[in-house]
């Protein structure tokens, strides 16, 4: 590779424009890294969740009690719930993942938080209730809601309804009200295949087992139960209005063994309309069908019965009375120890049942670039501009290949340095100006499109803040790198106060900033409008534009024109003295 110093000697063939210009390589590398950063998008899920929960708050009447005012303060309750220290690590993880998703869903207009007070009440419970059954029930219902929002594609024009009532309306959800009085529609939604869904949330399999016991007892007395009402709701579906009922249990135990019995599985089969193959039962991070449960029961009972028989024989051999051996108690103890949860059951049987679904994970965050990422894209940008530069005359020599390799390595270092700089500078800019940019963008969006929902304006403000601070950070870093590289290239002239050297530094700095801004703008635009692979396409498009600006400034003479203009100004200033 040629050194950063411009070579005094060239080969005999005609020179290429700015053959060894390290400044243009640095500009291209910095722009390429910035394009990758911008193409990720401008959606910070943590900040968006905070904005969503602010929208979920309710202004309590002036005469409202202390508790009513506390329930209305949804954003405060979310912060309190996520900062609790008395929960297990697993519960803390679940609380954070659930509330993050729900906040984003509110901001995206996929969940109506104002349907009734139940949604805010559940969040208040997570913030204030001790870790007991009430807390677990609230977490289960919120978790089931987050799971639906994470996995179920909603029908156009609809939102998820949280615990709607038959006569309470369905707000802005676009859904029909439940047509069964007092039915517990914990999570109510319509999927894109136009199926109306009701998901019933339970803390654990033992809770559902108790509900089945109540239903079996009520059948004899003629009373109605929640499971019966849900089954009634499902039965009212038609071919033109299909419906689906499912059950969601966050914890995998206790008492999974008490749920998986012949009598209870028969009741559950009736609950879901006799569909024994559909996996309508979510327990932890796996989904099961009635058929799965029946197979688990068959396999479990075979091992259990063999174990109980072995114990009975030991009892008799020890001189005990065969009739006095309590086989039922022995079987119950075996189930509790080896089949109390699906995981323990599968370990005992050496088989897997149902299908894995995966647990809720943090939403993908738009993190500041790492040095490795910056180095990779910096190398790509440098390789691109050097390839164009050395190939402009249609010839490719050994020196050209050395140039390409050397400038690529230089670009990798420049990109890594740019990424490291952005990690320092961008947060500083966000603290200084981010809130103001967001406020102005939100207000402007509301004025330009007053008919749009409040969520749209707030989301636009958050996106504008993220993009503006990132462009600002990348531009500052790009200017510093561009100025530094150019200053080194022109160090001899700068030491003498040469006006042309000063003009070169100013021009190279301007090229670097312009390349970064063009690359980031293109990357952000393409990355947001191209579905699916927008990040990759946006980064590529931004790289092309950024490199094009850097190279175009060289071959068009724009860079030299700026340098000469600044040089003339400097000479003019010198003439005053």
N, C-alpha and C positions, 0 to 999 in steps of 0.2 A: 504493500500500500504506500502511496505517496504520503509524506508527512503532512501535517496541517499547514505548514508553510507552503505557499504557492511555489511550484518548481520554477526555477529560472530557466532551466533547459527543457526543451521538448524534443520529441523525435522528429525525424525529417518530414513525416506526413503532416498535412494541415492540422492545426490544433482544433480540438473540440471546445465548445463554449464552456468556460469555467471548469476545465478538465478535472482539477483536483479540489474543487470547492468544498471544503469541509463544512462551511456554513450552510450550503444548500442541503447537504446530507443531514446535518443536525436538524434543520427545519423539517425535512421530510420525516425523519425518525420521530421527532416530537409530535408532529401532526398525526402520524400513524398511531402512536400510543394514545393520543387524545381521542381519535376516532373510535378506537376500541372501547374506551371508557364511556363515551357518550352513547354508543350504540346499545349499551346495556339497558338503557331506558332511564327514566327519571322517577321511578317509583320506589320510594323508601318505605317498606311495609310498616316499620315501627312508627315513623312519623304519620303515615296515613292512618294507622290504627288510632293514634291519639286524636286525629281530626275526626275520625268516625265516631269515637266515643263522645267527643264534644257535641256532635250532632244528635247523639242519642239522649243527651240530657233533657230534662224537662224543667220548665220554670214553675216552681211550686207556688201555690197561692200564698199571699202574705200571712194568712191566718193558719197555714199548715203547721202541723206539729213537727217536732224535731226529727222524728223518724221519717216522716213523709219527705221532709226536705233532704234528709240524708239519702233516701232511696232515689230521689230525683237527680242527685249529683253523680251521674253514671261515670264520668271521667275520673272523678276522685276515687270512687269505689274500685275502678279498674287498677289504678296505681296502688291502692292499698292491698288489693288481692294479690297482685304480682310481687309485692314486697314482703309478704308474710314469711316468717321464719319458722313457724310451727308445723309446716306441712312436710311430708316426705319428699325426697328429691323427685320421685315419679309424679306426685301430685303437683308440685311446683312447676314441673315441666308441662304437665297437662294444662294447668291454669294459664300459663303464658301462651302456649300454642293456641289454645281455644280463644282467649280474649283478643289475641292479635288477629286471628282470622275473622272474628266477628266484627271488630272495628273496621277492618278493610272492607268487609261485606256491606256494612252500613254506608260507608263512603262511596262504594261502587253502586249503590242502589239495588243490592241483591237481597237485602234483609230490611224489613220495616221494624224499627225499634219502638215505634209509637202505637202499635196495635192495641196494647193494653199495658198495665203496670207489671205484668209477670216477668218480662224481660229484664227490666231494671231491678226488680225484686230479686231475681236470681243472681245478678251481679252483686247486689248488696249482700246477699247471703255469702257469696264467696269471700267478700271482704271482711265480714263481721262474725259469721257463725263459727263456733268451735268445730273442730274436725270430727263431725258425727254424721248420723244418717241424714240429717237435713242438708248439711253441706254436700254430702255425696250425691244426694238426689238432685240438687241444683247443678252440680258439676256434670252429672250424667246428662241432663237435658241440654245444657249449653254445649257439651262435647258432641252430642248427637247432632245438634244444629250445625256446629262447625264442620263435622264430618260430611254432612249433606252438602254444605257450601263448597267443600274441598273436592268432592267427587262427582256430584250429580249435576249434569248440564240442565239448567232450568229452561223452561219454555219461554219464548220471547214474550216480553211484556209482563212477566211475573216476578215476584219476590217470594222469599221464604217467609212464612207466617209462624210466629212463635206462640204456641198455645192459644189459638183462636177459639172464640166461643160461637155457638150457633146464632145467638141474637146480638153478638157484640160487634158484628161487622168484620171485614177483613182489610180495612184501611186501604193502603196503596199496593197491596200484594197482587191484585188482579186475579184473585182466586175466589171461588164460590164459598160461601160460609158452610161449615160442617152441617150436614142435614140430620144429625142424630143429637137429641138433647143431651147435654152434660157429657159428651164424649171427650175423652182426654186426647186431644190432637197435639201432642208435645211438639212435633216438628211437622209442618203441613206445607206441601209444595207440589208443583206440577213440573214434570221433566219434559224435555224437548220432544219426547215421543207421545206427549199429551196424556200421560198417565198421571192421575192425581194420587199423591202418596201421603200416607200417614205413618210417621215413625214414632213408636212408643219407646221412651227412654226409661231404663231401669238401672239402679246402681250396680247390681250384680245378678248372677243366676239365681241366688237365693231369693231375691226380691221377686223375680218373675215366678219362681216356684210357689211363693206364698200367694201371689195373685191367682195362680191356677187353682190352688186349694180353695180360695174364696169362691171362685167361679163354680167349682164342683159342688161346694156346699150350697151355694145359692140356687143351683139348678133344682135342688130338692125342695127349697122353700119358695121358689118362684120369684126371688128377688133379682134385681138387675145389678150387674157388676161392670167395672170398667172394661174388662176384657170382653164381656158380652156386648157392650155398646160399640166397641171397636169392631167386633165381628159383624155387628149389624150394619155399621157404616160400610164395611168392605162389601157386604152382600148387596148393597144398593147400587153398586157399580153396574154398568151396562156395557155392551159392545161399543156404543157411541161415547160412553163416559167411563173408560177403564180406570180401575183403582188398584192400589197395592198397599199392603200393610206389612210393616217390618218392626223388629224389636232390636234395640241397641243397648248393650250392657258394657259399661266402661271397665269395671273390675271383672276379673275372670273367676273370682270366688268371693265368698264361700258357697258351699252347697250346690255345686254343679251336679253332683251325684243325685241329689234329691229332685232336680229338675228332669233328669233323664231317666224317667220310669215309664212303663207302658201306659198307665192311666193318664199321666200328665202329657205325654206326647200325643195321645189321642185327642185331648182337649186342644192342644196347640195346633194340631193338624186341622181341626174344625175352625179354629180362629182364623187361619189364613186361607180358608176356602178349599182345603183338601190338597193344596199344592205341596207335595212332600219332597219335591226335587229343587224347588227354588230356595236359594240361600237367603232366607229372610231374617236370620238370627245372627246378629253381630255380637260377639263376645271378645272383648279385648281387641286384638289385631287380626282376628280371623272371622270368617263368615261360615255359617253352617245351615244345612237344611234339615228337615225332619228325618229324611233318609239317612243323613250323616249321624244324627242322634241315635237313630234305631241301630245302626251298625256299631256305634260306640257302646250302646247298651248291651248288645249281643256279645261282643268281644269281652267287655268288662265283666259281665255276669259269668261267663265261662271261667275266667281266671279266678274270680271271687269264689264261685262255688267249689272249685278245686281246692282253694286255700281253706275255705271253711270245713270241707270234708277232712282235710289233713289235720286241722285243729281238733275236730271231733274224734278222730282216731287217736290222736295223742291223749285226749281227755280220757277216753275209754282205757287205753293202755296204761294210763296212770292210776287206774282203779276207779275212775269216776263213773257215774250213772249216765248211760247214753241218753236217756230221756231228760236228764237234767241239763244237758248241754244246750246253751242258748244260741242256736244257729243264726237267728235274726240279729242279735246283738253283735255277733262275730262278723256277720256280713256288713252291718252298718259301720263297724269300726274299720273294716277293710276299705269300704268306699270312701269314708272320711279321710283316711290316710293316703290312699292311692288314686282317688278319683274326685277329689274335692274341687279341682279346677280342670279345665280342658288340657292345660299343659301337663299336669301330673298324670292325667289319664293317658295321654299319648306317650309319655315316658314309660309308664307302666306297661302299656300294650306294645310298645315298640313300633307304633304306626302313627301316621298323620291323618287327620280327618278335617273336612272343610277345606277352605282355601284361604291363603294369607292375604291380608289387605294392607298391612303396613300401618304403623302408628302415625299420628300427626307429627310433622316435622316443622321446624321454623320455615317461614316463607322465605324464598330466595331474596337475600338482601343485595342492594346495589352498593357494593363495597368500593372503597377507593382502591386504585390499582396497586398491585404488588410490583416489586422490582423485577421479578421473573416475567410477569405479564408485560410490563413495559419494555423489557429487553427483547422479548419475542417480537412484538409489533414494531419496535424501533428497528430491529434487524430487517423486517419485511419492508418498511418504508425506505430504509437506506438502500436495500438491494434493488428496490423498484426504481428509484431515481438514478442510481448508478448504472443499472442496466440500460436505461434510456440514454443516459449520457454517453456511455462507452459504445453503444450501438448506433449512435446517430449517424455515423459515416458508413454504416454497412460493413465495417471490418471488425474483427475480433482477434486480438493478439494475446500473447502470454501476459503482456503488461496489463491489458484490459482485465484479464481474469484475476490478476493480483489486485488490481484496483477494486474489483467487485468484492473480492473476499475481504480486503482490508476495510473498505467503507461499510460493509455489512457488520463487521465486528464493531467498528466505531459507532454505527447506528444502534447496535444492541446496547452498548454502554450508555449512549445518549438517552435511549428510551428508558432504561432502568433508572437513570438519574432523574429523568422527568417524572416517572411514577413516584419515586421516593420524595421528590419535591412537592408533588401534588398532595401527598398524604399529610404534609405539614401545612401547606399554604391554604388548601381548600377549606379545611375546618375553620381557619382563622377568618377567611372571607365570609363563611356562613355565619359565624358569630357576630361579625361586624355588620353585615348587610342582609343576611338571609331572611330574617323576620320582616324587614321592611319590603323586600322584593315580594315576598309571599303576600303581604297585606295589600300591596298595590295591585298585584296580578289578580288576586281574588276579587277585589273591588271592581277592577276593570272588567273582568269576565261577567260579573253580575250586571254591570251597566250595559255591556254590549249585548248580552243575551238574557234579559230580565225574565223571560219565560222559562228558562232552564231551571232545573232543580238546584237547591242549595249545594247538594253534594257535588254537582258538576263544577261550580265555581270554586269550591274549596279544593277539589282535586286538582284543578288547573293551577291554583295558587301554589300548591305543594310541588307540582311538577315544575313550575316556573322557577321556584326557589332552588330546587335541586340542580336544574340545568344551568341557571345563571351562576351559581356558586362554583360549579364544576368548570364552566367556561372561563370564569374569572381566575380560578386557581391554575388551570392549564395555561392560560395566556400569560400570567405572571411568570410561571416557571419557564414557559417557552421563550419569553422575552429575555429572561436571565441567561438561559443556555445559549440562545442565539447571540446575545451581546458578548457573552464570555468567549465563545468559539471565535467569533469575528474579531474580538479584541486581541486574541492570541495570534490569529492570522495576520493582523495589522499592527503587531506590537512595535515593530521598528518605527513605523510611521507615527504611531501614537506617541512614542517616546520623544519624537522630534516636534510634536504638535502639528503634524501634517494634516491639512484640511481634508485631503482625499481619504486618508485613513479614518478620520472621524466620520466622514460621509458614508464610508463603507460599513462601519459598525452600525450606524443608525439605519441604513438601508437593510442590512442583514437582520437586524432586530425586528424591523417592520415586516420583512418576509416571514420570519418565524411566527410572529403573532398572527398575521393574516392566514398563514397555512393552518395553524392550530384552530382558529375560529372557523374557517371553512370546513375543516375536517370534522370538528365537533358538531357543527350545525347539520352537516350532511348525515353523519352517523346517527345523531339523535332523531332526525326526521325519518330516515329510512328504517331505522331500528324500531320505530313506533308504529309504522304503517304496514310493514310487511309481516303477515302472520307467520307464527311458527318459528321460522329461521331468521327473524328480523335482526337479532343480535349479530349473527355472522354476516348477513348481507349488508347491514348498516356499517359494520366495521370495515368491510371490503370497500364499500362505496366511499366512506369517509377517507380511507387510505388513498384511494385513487384521486379524490378531489384535493386532499392535502398535498400529496406529491405533485399533482398537476399545478397547483398554485406555486409551490416552491420552485419547480423547474420552469414553469411559464414565466415567472418573474425574472429568471436568468436569461432565457433565450429571447424574450420579448424586448429586453432592454429596459423594462420598468425598474428593475433593481438598480441598474446603472444610472438611470435618470434621477432616481431619488438620491443616490449617492452623490451625483454631480451637483444636484440642487443644494443639498446640505453643505457640500464642500464650498460652493459659491457663497452661501450664507456665512460660513465660518470665515472665509477670506474677507468678506465684507466687514464682519465684526473686527477682524484683525486690523483692517484699514482704519478703524477709528482711533487706534492707539499709535 
